[in-house]
Amino acid sequence: MRSIEPIAKLDLAFSLFCLQHRFRLPLSRLSKAVSHTGDGHLYIVLGLLAWWLGGEQGQLFLLAGLLAFAMELPIYWLAKNLFKRRRPQELSELVTSFITPSDRYSLPSGHTAAAFLMASLISYCFPPLGLFALVWAGCIGASRILLGVHFLTDVVLGSILGLACAQFAIALLV
């Protein structure tokens, strides 16, 4: 465990840096709005719209999304319960959490995983929207740190999980 201690210290220092500045309250309001776009409701709407309006690419988007989430969610749940990493506000009284997380543990960030999964599918199926989708996914990841519910490594590993599941689903279907 000592080999990851420097990473844990860096994570906590980065969280404190992100959460101890004079703009934290207005930034938390913006972060809540951005984070809310990653709660899952939008993914259902996007999948159905793509299926209805997107022709063959829309069908691929919906099928790949269903397959990717069927892989991502069990891995996410397993990782959370295997690592049992405490959230930033549990490790330091100096970290303020601006929302109540939906589950107990922080690694990996599920919001970030889902956002990068969707961004990867959008980039593949609808390339003109790819850059926007990836920036949006990055903003969701950043919002989770700015809300005090995730560490940087939670977000990085969540993004890797989402990208990997999406790419694997695409590879299986194409």
Disulfide bonds with the S-S distance in Angstrom:
none
